Amino acid sequence: MAKKTTSESDETRLKKKLAAKSIGDKDTKESEALRSLKKRLRRVQRKRRTLALRKKNSASKKTAAPAAK
């Protein structure tokens, strides 16, 4: 069985979870959960930024190559 795709991205889903959990009281277990959510969110954001940068760099090289010939 295939995993169902959601209409929202991982980043938005993690942001919603983080906002919902940060409202509660500050317990040690909750702070650990918040920390892991923040780490996952940062990882997703970093992945998105690197992919965008990689696409930008490859696009500029593709347009510059035919013009040089």
N, C-alpha and C positions, 0 to 999 in steps of 0.2 A: 504494500500500500504506500503510495507516495505521500509525502508531507504536503499539507495544504499551504499554499502561499497566501500571505495576508496582504491587504491593500496598503498597509503602513510599513515603513522600513524598520529595520532593527534599531536604528538610531532613535526614531521617534518613540518606539515602544519602550526602549530603555529610559528615555527622558521622562515618559509618563510614569513608569514604575518608580523612578528615583524621586519624582515630585510627590508621589503618593506615600512613599515610605519615609520621606524626610519630615513629614508632618507629625508623625508619632513621637512618643517619648524616647529619650536617649538611653537605651539599654545597651549593654556590651554586645549582646548577640545581634541586635539591630544595627549597631554601628559597624559590625563586621559585615553584615549583609549590605549595608549602604556602601561600604568600601569596595566590596566586590562588584556591586552594580556600577559604581563610578569607574572602576578599572575596565569593565566590559564596555562601557560607553566610550571611554577614551580610546580603547582599542578599535572600536568601530569607526570613530571619527578619524583616527589616524589612517586607517585603511582607506576610507573615502578620500581623504586629502591626497594620499600617495597615488591613488588611482587617477584622480583628476590631474595631478601634476604630470604623471606618466603620459596621459592622453594629450595634454597640452604640449609637452616636449616632442612627442612623436608626430603630432600634427604639424608643428613648425618645421621639423626636419623634412617631412614629406613635401611640403609646399616649396621649401627652399631648394630641394634637389632638382626638380625639373627646370626651375628658373636658371640654375647654374649651367645647364647644358646648352 
